[in-house]
Amino acid sequence: MSLSDWEKSGWLKAHQTSREEIQNLLNIVRRDLKDSEVKGLTEDWHFAIAYNAALQICTIALYCMGYKPYRGQSEHYRVIQSLVFTLGPDYEQIRNYLNNCRAKRNISDYDMVGTISSNEAKELVHTTNRLFNDLLKWLEENFRKYI
């Protein structure tokens, strides 16, 4: 499978991004990474904020590749799954980890409070920071016009 196959399947649509759009999303990631470490928040919120930053990182990469998910069609799932097609196959483990985080975040956001441990929140914050650094390098190497 490829991103163009996903488009043919109706999971993605073509998208022409811009420097402004990517800069706005990068600013969201920076804000969320900073906010994910604010003292006094519940572990659920630390996790949810870091998850949003990770989701935006995956979105940036997908937009740079010329695609956007359709709204309301497992959007978060598709964006996370696209990571191996954007940043590369070496990101399969992180993709799987983020997909597990997506499921955990859904439970903590919609079903039950207190389901995220301190270690889980810290691990996601750490992983998202590493992924953001990788994204910035990838943008520098492949999509300099957006940064």
Stockholm file with secondary structure:
# STOCKHOLM 1.0

chainA/1-147         MSLSDWEKSGWLKAHQTSREEIQNLLNIVRRDLKDSEVKGLTEDWHFAIAYNAALQICTIALYCMGYKPYRGQSEHYRVIQSLVFTLGPDYEQIRNYLNNCRAKRNISDYDMVGTISSNEAKELVHTTNRLFNDLLKWLEENFRKYI
#=GR chainA/1-147 SS CCHHHHHHTTSEEECCCCHHHHHHHHHHHHHHHHHTTCTTSCHHHHHHHHHHHHHHHHHHHHHHTTEEECTTSSHHHHHHHTHHHHTCGGGHHHHHHHHHHHHHHHHHHHTCSSCSCHHHHHHHHHHHHHHHHHHHHHHHHHCGGGC
#=GC SS_cons         CCHHHHHHTTSEEECCCCHHHHHHHHHHHHHHHHHTTCTTSCHHHHHHHHHHHHHHHHHHHHHHTTEEECTTSSHHHHHHHTHHHHTCGGGHHHHHHHHHHHHHHHHHHHTCSSCSCHHHHHHHHHHHHHHHHHHHHHHHHHCGGGC
//
